[in-house]
């Protein structure tokens, strides 16, 4: 298994880089290679799983060597702690150096629409950790992309002053201290569902940790209370959910398991 926390970042594939790249798409249907040439760079289609041992880098300004990697730790990291016992994912490549160790005050929302309303109504302040929960595979259900909240945080000038934590997911376009795929998710009894407004949250990217600074005893007390209430938002959301998604939610696993259905629950 690949150790994602220790995978070198050797190439920047982004559309707004200082150089443009040659995109090769293999069309299995007609066995043709389609090229979109955006710069006179000679490249060759290579199966990434079977790169020849004698392959050479032709331009080290584009593809870096191991010694000259863009980053020694790759573009993604998995964080663990009492908020994410099974892990959470962060795109480290988009984090400013001064945000790699961050301690902030939680402000909690139980859905993406609720978070958007809170951000746009100026409830979110510098120094907050915006917690968006019940948006995971089971809680969503379906694990929606949380792109809008990050965009609105940036639009308020808080992109370098706030963090975001969710059991929902992000696309590759996310920037800033945005942590997703928090597992277990809230709907599955994850600790993200126990966080309350005003709790202090510590995020340490270099050490790969994320914790809510609340005692184990207090978390156990909150868990007992939540068990009685059920692991769902206090107020039902107006979102219309199809029968298919409801059926999926009954069997869905959290993101660390791939959000696949656990068919053993049918036994």
N, C-alpha and C positions, 0 to 999 in steps of 0.2 A: 504494500500500500504506500502511496506517495505521502511523504511528510510535508504537508502544505505549509507548515510554519518555517520550513528550512529549504524552500525551493527558490533557487536564484531567479531573479528577474532580468532576463538578457535582452528583451526587445520590447519596444513600446509600440503597440498596435493601436493607434488612435487616429481619428480622421483629422485632427487639428495639430498633428505633429509638425516638426520643422521639415520633415520629408514625407513624401507620400509613397505608398507601397503598391506593389503589384499583387492583385488579388487573383488567385486561381480557384476556380470552383469546378469540381469534377462532377459531370452529369452522367450518372450511372445509366440513365435510360438510353442514351445514344453514344456512350463511350467517347464523348468529345470533351476537350479541355477548353473552357471559355476564359479568356483573359481580359481583365480591365486594366489597361496600362495607364498609369498616372505619372510615371517617370521612367526614363530610359535606364532601368535597372534590369540586368539579365538575371533571371531566376529559373529554377528548374523545379518541377513538381516532384516532391519526395514524400513517400509514405512516412509520416512522423513516427510510426512505430518501428520502422526498419531503416533508419538513417545509416548509410554506409560508414564504417569506421574511418575511412580515409576522407570523409567529407570535410570541406574547409569553409571557413567564413570568408566571403569575398570582400565584404565591406564592414569593418569593425565599428564604423560610426553608426551603423544601423543595427547590426547584431553584435552585441558586446561579448567579450570573453568572460569566463568564470571569474577571472581576477579583476575584471573591469565591469562587473555587473552593475546595472542601474541600482539594484538593491540586493543585498545578500540574504534577504528574508522573503523575497517574493512579494506579489501584489495582494495576497490575501493572508489573513491570520485567523486562527480559531482561538477564542477566549473561553476560559473556564472560571468558575467561581460559584459562590452560593446563589447567584442570579441565573447561572447557566450551567447546571450540573452536567449536562450532556453537550455543552458547547454553544457558542454563538459565533457568527461570521462577520468579519469586518474587512473592508478593502483598505489595507494600510497605505496603498499607493496614493490615495486621495486625502491623506491626513496631514495637516500642517505639523511641523516639528513641535510647536508649543502646545499641541493638543494631544500628544501621544501619551501623556499622563494627565488625567483630568478627574477632578472631583467636583461633583455638582449636586444640585437639589432636584429631586424627582418632581415632575408634574405629570400626572397620569391621565390617560385617555383610553377608553374601552373600545375604540374603533377608529378607523382612518378618518371618516367624516367628522367625528367628534374632535379629533386632533386638528384637522384643518380649521374648524370653527375656532378652536382655542388659539391657534397660531395667528389667524387673521384678525382676531379680536384683542390681540396684544396681551394675552394671558401668559405667553411664553416670554421669559426674560433671559438676559445674558446670565450664564452660570447654571441654567437648567439642564437636566437630563430629561428629554421628552420620552415618556414611556407609552408606547402604543401596543396594546395587548388585545387578545381575543381576535387576532387576525391571522393566526396560524392555520395549518391544514384542517384541523378539527374546528377551531373556533371561528374561522372566517365565515363559513367554511371555504376552503379552496386556496388559502394563502395568496391573497392579492399582493401586487407590487405596491410598495410604500413610497413611490416616487414623488407624489404631490406634497406630502409633508416636508420632505427635504428641500424641495424647490421653494416652498413658501417660507421656510426658515431662512434660506439664503436671501429671498426677496426682502425680508425684514432686517437684513444686515446682521444676522445672528449665526451665519454659517461657520464662523471661526470662534464663536462664543458659547455654543450649545452642543450637546451630544444628543443622539437619538438612539433609543433601544426599542426593538420590536420583535415579536414572534412571527411577524410577516416577513416578506422577502424584498430584496432590492434587485435592480438590474445593474449592469456594468457601468451605467452612467452616473451612479451615485458618487458624491464627493463629500468630504468632511467626515466628522466622527459619527458615522451612521452604522449601527450594529444591528444585524438582522438574524433571522433563523434561530432566535433564542429558544433553546430546548432544555427541558420539556416546555411546551407552550402553555399558556395560561389555562386553556380549556382542558389540558391533560394534567392539571395540578402543578404546573411549573411555578417556581418562586417568583417569576415576573408578575404573577397574579396576586402576590402578597404585598407588593410595593405600594406604599401610600404617599400621598402628596407630602412633601417636606422631608422625606427620607433622603439621606445622603448616599450617593452612589460613587464608587471609586472605579475608574477604568484605567488600566495600566497596559498599554499596548506592548512595550518592550518585554514585560513579564507575562503577557498573555492572560491577564486576569480581569474579571469584572465581578464586583461584589456590592451588595447593598450593606451599608454599615449599620446593621441592626443585629442585636444579639440572637443567638440560636433559640433562646427561650422565648423571645418575642415572636420570632418567625413561627415557632411551634404553636404558640397561642393563636396567631393569625390563621395558621393552617387549619386548626380545629374549628375556628369560626367559619372559615370559607367552606370547609367540608359540609357544614350544616346548611349553608346557603346554596351550595352548588357552584361548580366552576363555570360560571357564565356571568355576563354583565348584569349589574343590578337592575338595569332597565333594558327591556327588549328593544332591539334595533329595528327600524322600519324596513331594512333591506329585505327584498323579496328573494327567497332562496328556493331553487328548484328541488323537485323530489330527488333528482339524481344527486345533487350536492348534499342533501340531507342524508341520503343513504351512504354516500362517501364519508361524511363526517362521523357516522357511527363506527366506522372501521379504520379511520385515518390514524396513522402514526405521526409523531412529531418530525420536524425537519431533519434531525440527526439520523433518523431511520429512512430518510428519503421521501417522507410524506406518502408512503405507499399504504395500501390497505392491509390490515392484519386479518387475514381470512380465518385465523384460528378463533377469532371472536364469534364466528358463526357456529362453532362446535357446541 
